[in-house]
């Protein structure tokens, strides 16, 4: 019996349907995003847990503070300012905030804090250096070369050999500090200029910068008020000291000496009448325990009066 081929029924023909491309593309995009998202979340959680462990790890808690550079400030005073730093996390504590606390101390001019593993903070301090004892509104204060008031002068600073500085007071109501910056700068330049000559620097007893363009000084062992102007301080003082014996021979009691005019020295005898208000400089011994002393009778010295001065050249005198 031979096989009979039956015609195919088109109603039962299988349709060739291709899968949707949109669904496969969506899956390809979402799958890696999901994987990376899970990995990212795991890393974030691990970092959070790790930072929490580090922050509370005993080995990374600050338990030692090393202080360097302090001279007038004791280590105890520095640690008192940094009270609360011990026990903080070495990793997360804000050292800049602690540095600002240190800079608030009048003795601290600059400060730096550095982490040192495993649990140490190193503190380096640069202290202000007082250049004189400023007489401000009737009180005595240590001042630095910027005119910053460091501390009130007292017996604890008796070891400091510093000149008294008058005329530093700022104009009331100007909104600034206690001292005038321009006058403080004049005093600082004068004092610094004498350092190359210690024998002269040690004799500096009092400074008056009431006039911003004319600094006046009194030397220990000399009664005269010496006007130096605003520059060439050392050269002018050296000229005066060279001529002082000849000046004393002719004018035994000198009120003031004006050295501001190159080639000429103007000398005013103490007996000459004054045409101007007195200077803040005082001859004689200042208040007990304050700065250096200048020999004399203790009366006020007149200011830059021009009534009756004698003019002297700086050459040799016969």
C-alpha positions as CSV (number, residue, x, y, z in Angstrom):
1,X,0.0,0.0,0.0
2,X,1.5,3.2,-1.0
3,X,1.6,6.3,1.3
4,X,-0.7,9.1,0.5
5,X,0.5,12.7,1.0
6,X,-2.1,14.7,2.7
7,X,-2.1,18.4,1.9
8,X,-1.0,20.6,4.8
9,X,-3.7,22.5,6.5
10,X,-2.7,26.1,6.6
11,X,-4.8,26.7,9.7
12,X,-2.3,24.7,11.7
13,X,0.9,26.3,10.3
14,X,3.3,27.5,13.1
15,X,4.0,31.2,12.9
16,X,7.6,32.3,12.9
17,X,7.5,35.1,15.6
18,X,10.7,36.9,16.5
19,X,11.3,37.9,20.2
20,X,10.9,41.6,21.0
21,X,14.1,43.5,20.8
22,X,13.0,46.2,23.3
23,X,12.7,43.7,26.1
24,X,16.1,42.2,25.6
25,X,17.8,45.7,25.4
26,X,16.1,46.7,28.6
27,X,17.4,43.7,30.4
28,X,20.9,44.3,29.1
29,X,20.8,47.8,30.5
30,X,19.2,47.1,33.9
31,X,21.2,44.0,34.8
32,X,24.7,45.7,35.0
33,X,23.2,48.8,36.7
34,X,21.7,46.5,39.4
35,X,24.9,44.6,39.9
36,X,27.0,47.8,40.2
37,X,24.4,49.4,42.4
38,X,24.6,46.5,44.8
39,X,28.4,46.6,44.8
40,X,28.4,50.3,45.4
41,X,26.0,50.0,48.3
42,X,28.1,47.3,49.8
43,X,31.2,49.5,49.5
44,X,29.5,52.5,51.0
45,X,28.3,50.4,54.0
46,X,31.8,48.9,54.4
47,X,33.3,52.4,54.3
48,X,30.8,53.7,56.9
49,X,31.4,50.8,59.2
50,X,35.2,51.1,58.7
51,X,35.1,54.8,59.5
52,X,33.0,54.2,62.6
53,X,35.5,51.6,63.7
54,X,38.4,53.9,63.0
55,X,36.8,56.8,64.8
56,X,36.2,54.8,67.9
57,X,39.4,52.8,67.8
58,X,41.3,53.2,71.0
59,X,44.6,53.1,69.3
60,X,43.7,56.2,67.2
61,X,42.4,58.3,70.0
62,X,44.7,61.2,71.0
63,X,46.4,60.5,74.3
64,X,49.6,62.4,73.9
65,X,50.3,66.1,73.1
66,X,53.8,67.2,72.4
67,X,54.5,71.0,72.8
68,X,57.5,72.7,71.2
69,X,58.7,76.3,70.9
70,X,57.1,77.7,74.1
71,X,59.3,79.9,76.2
72,X,57.2,82.2,78.3
73,X,54.1,80.1,78.1
74,X,54.4,76.9,80.1
75,X,53.4,73.6,78.8
76,X,50.6,73.5,81.3
77,X,49.2,76.8,79.9
78,X,49.3,75.4,76.4
79,X,47.5,72.2,77.4
80,X,44.9,74.2,79.2
81,X,44.1,76.0,76.0
82,X,43.9,72.6,74.3
83,X,41.7,71.1,77.0
84,X,39.4,68.6,75.3
85,X,41.7,67.6,72.5
86,X,42.9,64.5,74.4
87,X,40.5,61.7,73.7
88,X,39.4,63.0,70.3
89,X,39.8,60.9,67.2
90,X,43.2,61.5,65.6
91,X,41.7,61.1,62.2
92,X,38.6,63.2,62.4
93,X,39.4,66.0,64.9
94,X,39.5,69.5,63.4
95,X,43.1,70.7,64.1
96,X,42.4,74.1,62.5
97,X,39.8,74.8,65.1
98,X,42.3,74.0,67.9
99,X,44.9,76.1,66.2
100,X,42.5,79.1,66.3
101,X,42.1,78.6,70.0
102,X,45.9,78.7,70.4
103,X,46.1,81.9,68.3
104,X,43.7,83.6,70.7
105,X,46.4,83.6,73.4
106,X,48.2,87.0,73.3
107,X,51.6,85.3,73.7
108,X,51.1,83.1,70.6
109,X,52.1,84.7,67.3
110,X,51.9,81.5,65.2
111,X,51.0,77.9,65.8
112,X,50.9,74.6,63.9
113,X,49.4,71.3,64.9
114,X,50.4,68.0,63.2
115,X,49.1,64.4,63.5
116,X,51.5,61.7,64.4
117,X,50.5,58.1,64.4
118,X,49.3,56.3,66.3
119,X,47.8,58.7,68.9
120,X,49.9,61.9,69.1
121,X,49.4,65.6,68.2
122,X,52.5,67.7,67.9
123,X,52.1,71.4,68.6
124,X,54.7,74.0,67.4
125,X,54.4,77.5,68.8
126,X,56.1,80.8,67.8
127,X,55.7,83.2,70.7
128,X,55.5,87.0,70.5
129,X,58.7,88.8,71.5
130,X,58.2,91.9,73.6
131,X,60.2,94.9,72.5
132,X,59.3,97.2,75.3
133,X,57.0,98.2,78.1
134,X,54.3,100.4,76.7
135,X,52.9,103.1,78.9
136,X,49.3,103.1,77.8
137,X,46.5,105.1,79.5
138,X,48.6,105.1,82.7
139,X,49.2,101.4,82.8
140,X,52.2,99.3,81.8
141,X,52.0,96.6,79.2
142,X,54.4,94.3,77.3
143,X,54.1,95.1,73.6
144,X,55.6,93.4,70.5
145,X,56.9,94.9,67.3
146,X,53.4,95.2,65.8
147,X,52.1,97.1,68.8
148,X,50.1,94.1,70.1
149,X,49.6,94.1,73.8
150,X,50.8,90.8,75.2
151,X,50.3,91.1,78.9
152,X,50.2,93.7,81.7
153,X,53.7,94.3,83.0
154,X,54.3,92.9,86.5
155,X,56.9,91.4,88.8
156,X,56.8,88.1,86.9
157,X,58.6,89.9,84.0
158,X,61.3,91.6,86.1
159,X,63.9,89.6,84.3
160,X,63.1,91.4,81.0
161,X,65.5,94.3,80.3
162,X,63.2,96.4,78.1
163,X,62.8,100.2,77.4
164,X,59.7,102.1,78.3
165,X,57.7,103.2,75.3
166,X,55.5,106.3,75.5
167,X,53.1,107.6,72.9
168,X,51.7,104.3,71.7
169,X,48.1,104.9,72.7
170,X,45.6,104.8,69.8
171,X,43.2,107.6,69.2
172,X,40.0,107.0,71.3
173,X,37.0,105.9,69.2
174,X,39.0,104.9,66.1
175,X,37.7,101.3,66.3
176,X,41.2,99.8,66.5
177,X,43.1,98.3,69.3
178,X,44.9,99.9,72.3
179,X,47.9,101.0,70.3
180,X,48.5,103.1,67.1
181,X,50.1,100.9,64.4
182,X,52.2,103.7,62.9
183,X,53.7,104.7,66.2
184,X,54.3,101.1,67.2
185,X,56.1,100.6,63.8
186,X,58.3,103.7,64.5
187,X,59.3,102.3,67.9
188,X,59.9,98.8,66.6
189,X,62.2,100.2,63.8
190,X,64.1,102.3,66.2
191,X,64.7,99.5,68.7
192,X,65.6,97.0,65.9
193,X,68.1,99.4,64.4
194,X,70.1,99.5,67.6
195,X,70.5,95.7,67.9
196,X,73.8,95.6,65.9
197,X,75.3,97.7,68.6
198,X,74.5,96.0,71.9
199,X,76.5,98.6,73.9
200,X,74.1,101.3,72.6
201,X,71.0,99.1,72.6
202,X,71.5,98.3,76.3
203,X,71.6,102.0,77.2
204,X,68.2,102.6,75.6
205,X,66.0,103.6,78.6
206,X,62.9,105.3,77.2
207,X,61.3,105.9,73.8
208,X,58.6,108.5,72.9
209,X,56.7,108.1,69.7
210,X,54.0,110.6,70.3
211,X,55.1,112.3,67.1
212,X,54.8,109.7,64.3
213,X,57.7,111.4,62.4
214,X,60.0,112.1,65.3
215,X,61.1,109.4,67.8
216,X,62.7,110.7,71.0
217,X,64.9,108.7,73.4
218,X,66.6,108.9,76.7
219,X,69.8,106.8,77.3
220,X,70.7,105.4,80.7
221,X,73.3,107.7,82.3
222,X,72.3,110.7,80.2
223,X,69.7,113.4,81.2
224,X,69.1,114.7,77.7
225,X,66.1,113.9,75.5
226,X,67.5,113.0,72.1
227,X,65.3,113.6,69.0
228,X,66.1,111.1,66.2
229,X,63.4,111.7,63.6
230,X,62.1,108.7,61.7
231,X,65.2,107.1,60.2
232,X,69.0,106.7,60.6
233,X,68.5,106.1,64.3
234,X,71.8,104.2,64.9
235,X,73.9,106.6,62.9
236,X,72.5,109.7,64.7
237,X,72.9,108.2,68.1
238,X,76.5,107.2,67.4
239,X,77.2,110.8,66.2
240,X,75.7,112.1,69.5
241,X,77.7,109.8,71.6
242,X,80.9,110.8,69.8
243,X,80.1,114.5,70.4
244,X,78.6,114.2,73.9
245,X,81.8,115.0,75.9
246,X,82.4,118.2,73.9
247,X,78.7,119.2,74.2
248,X,78.8,118.6,78.0
249,X,81.9,120.7,78.3
250,X,80.1,123.7,76.8
251,X,76.5,123.0,78.0
252,X,76.7,121.0,81.2
253,X,72.9,120.7,81.7
254,X,71.3,119.8,78.3
255,X,67.5,119.7,78.0
256,X,67.2,118.1,74.6
257,X,69.4,117.4,71.5
258,X,67.9,117.5,68.0
259,X,69.7,115.2,65.6
260,X,67.2,115.3,62.7
261,X,69.1,117.7,60.5
262,X,72.1,116.0,58.9
263,X,75.4,117.9,59.5
264,X,73.9,119.9,62.4
265,X,73.1,119.2,66.1
266,X,70.7,121.6,67.9
267,X,71.2,121.7,71.6
268,X,68.8,123.3,74.1
269,X,70.1,124.1,77.6
270,X,67.9,123.0,80.4
271,X,67.6,126.6,81.6
272,X,66.1,127.9,78.3
273,X,62.3,128.5,78.4
274,X,60.1,126.0,76.6
275,X,57.7,127.2,73.9
276,X,56.0,123.8,73.4
277,X,54.1,121.3,75.5
278,X,56.3,118.8,77.4
279,X,57.1,115.4,76.0
280,X,55.9,112.2,77.6
281,X,59.5,111.2,78.4
282,X,60.4,111.5,82.0
283,X,64.0,111.8,83.2
284,X,64.8,109.8,86.2
285,X,63.6,106.5,87.6
286,X,60.3,105.2,86.1
287,X,57.7,103.4,88.1
288,X,59.1,100.6,90.4
289,X,60.0,97.5,88.5
290,X,59.4,98.9,85.0
291,X,62.1,98.7,82.4
292,X,65.4,100.5,82.4
293,X,66.3,103.6,84.4
294,X,67.8,106.8,83.3
295,X,69.8,108.8,85.7
296,X,68.4,112.2,86.6
297,X,66.2,114.2,88.9
298,X,62.9,112.7,87.9
299,X,61.2,115.7,86.3
300,X,59.5,115.8,82.9
301,X,61.6,116.7,79.9
302,X,60.4,119.4,77.6
303,X,59.4,118.5,74.1
304,X,60.9,119.7,70.8
305,X,61.1,123.4,71.8
306,X,63.0,125.7,69.6
307,X,63.4,128.6,72.0
308,X,67.1,129.2,72.8
309,X,68.8,126.1,71.2
310,X,72.4,126.2,70.3
311,X,73.6,124.9,67.0
312,X,76.6,122.7,66.7
313,X,78.3,121.1,63.7
314,X,79.2,117.5,63.7
315,X,82.9,118.1,63.0
316,X,85.6,118.3,65.6
317,X,85.3,121.2,68.1
318,X,88.2,123.3,69.2
